[in-house]
Amino acid sequence: MKRLLLLFSLLFTVLFAPTALQAKQKVIYLSYSDDLPERVFNGEFFPVTIKTLSTIGQHHMLKYSFTGGRGARLQNKVPDREDKGTYVLDTFYFLATSSTIVLPDITASIDSERSSLGGESIEGVSLNPDNKFANILADSFHITAVDAKKYDNKHNILTFDAEAEHCNIKAFKLHGVEDQGFESVNDGIKKAKMTYYAVLPKKYEKLEFTYFDLEKERYMKVRIPIEVIDDSVSTQSDLKPTENKNYIIKMAVAAVIIVIALVLLIVYRKWWITLFIIIPGIYIALQAAPAENICVNADTPVYLLPIENATVFDIVSSQGSFEVKHSVKGYKQITYNKKIGWISEDDICSH
């Protein structure tokens, strides 16, 4: 009996085991394309293309997941796809964040079927830039628009638009500029755009910085001329936070008129001469009156300029009283944290 059972067991193994193994054959095949980069610069966007073949088709149902890796930050979870019929080429973009780069393990799945591809190592290169480097690596970088205005008696504010290709444009930063930032940014991988501002000393006639050209593999210099436009007419007020240049002259002239009028009044004793005392006197009193003070609510944004969509450079942390430097329609100019800015009249305390 035991011999008979052993014989049946051997027959079952021979006849049915190959069929069971065939049912478990691999469904998804993954491999790197031939154009995997051998080296990348720290701060560069770089593509990684995966060749994916499914024996059951249904490439539209492919899903990818990433685990591990070092020095490479994934930028797009949905790949750029090139359909080759029997297989697809799926391209993912990574940002190099270190000189040591190991790609994450990639797993492709269709429902319960899975296949994984181990992460490859790529040589990373760190730059040694000069002190004018603006943290930008790009295939191209162009300034498309420039606007310069007077900000205060020591500074101008420069705003410029830029376009770039294959560039981490959000990393842009000028060296040695205290007040700077983005007005807007569109950080696409293939094409990126930004509007940037910088508050610069008046002595600067141009702004210079460098970026690294990835195609030429060298630093390129960018020069932006600073040609200041006085927009006081368009805003119906002087936007520059400076004192009235003619203040002393006007006060002196008013005082001289009063003195002369007093002498004439003593000599001729005519009542109409008193008008030349009263009117200049009223002017002097108004000019010498204490400055306007306003109560500003907590969490009020302080803007660089009194215009719509202006850049917020600070937030009033708590409710307080502030002296008004200038006023334009809808805005008041104040000094906060030793910086001059504008607040909306909507943020003035109601009581």
HELIX and SHEET records of a PDB file:
HELIX    1   1 LYS A    2  ALA A   23  1                                  22    
HELIX    2   2 HIS A   59  MET A   61  5                                   3    
HELIX    3   3 ILE A  169  ALA A  171  5                                   3    
HELIX    4   4 TYR A  247  TYR A  268  1                                  22    
HELIX    5   5 TRP A  271  THR A  274  5                                   4    
HELIX    6   6 LEU A  275  ALA A  288  1                                  14    
HELIX    7   7 GLU A  345  ASP A  347  5                                   3    
SHEET    1   A 4 ILE A  28  TYR A  32  0                                        
SHEET    2   A 4 PHE A  45  SER A  54 -1                                        
SHEET    3   A 4 TYR A  87  ALA A  96 -1                                        
SHEET    4   A 4 ALA A  72  LEU A  74 -1                                        
SHEET    1   B 4 ILE A  28  TYR A  32  0                                        
SHEET    2   B 4 PHE A  45  SER A  54 -1                                        
SHEET    3   B 4 TYR A  87  ALA A  96 -1                                        
SHEET    4   B 4 ASP A  80  ASP A  83 -1                                        
SHEET    1   C 3 ARG A  39  PHE A  41  0                                        
SHEET    2   C 3 SER A 121  VAL A 125  1                                        
SHEET    3   C 3 THR A 100  VAL A 102 -1                                        
SHEET    1   D 3 LYS A  63  THR A  67  0                                        
SHEET    2   D 3 ASP A 105  ILE A 110 -1                                        
SHEET    3   D 3 GLU A 113  LEU A 117 -1                                        
SHEET    1   E 3 PHE A 133  ALA A 138  0                                        
SHEET    2   E 3 LYS A 206  ASP A 213  1                                        
SHEET    3   E 3 ARG A 218  PRO A 225 -1                                        
SHEET    1   F 4 SER A 140  LYS A 150  0                                        
SHEET    2   F 4 HIS A 155  GLU A 165 -1                                        
SHEET    3   F 4 LYS A 191  PRO A 201 -1                                        
SHEET    4   F 4 ASP A 179  ASN A 186 -1                                        
SHEET    1   G 2 ASN A 293  VAL A 296  0                                        
SHEET    2   G 2 GLY A 320  GLU A 323 -1                                        
SHEET    1   H 2 THR A 300  TYR A 303  0                                        
SHEET    2   H 2 VAL A 312  VAL A 316 -1                                        
SHEET    1   I 3 HIS A 326  VAL A 328  0                                        
SHEET    2   I 3 TYR A 331  TYR A 336 -1                                        
SHEET    3   I 3 LYS A 339  SER A 344 -1                                        
END                                                                             
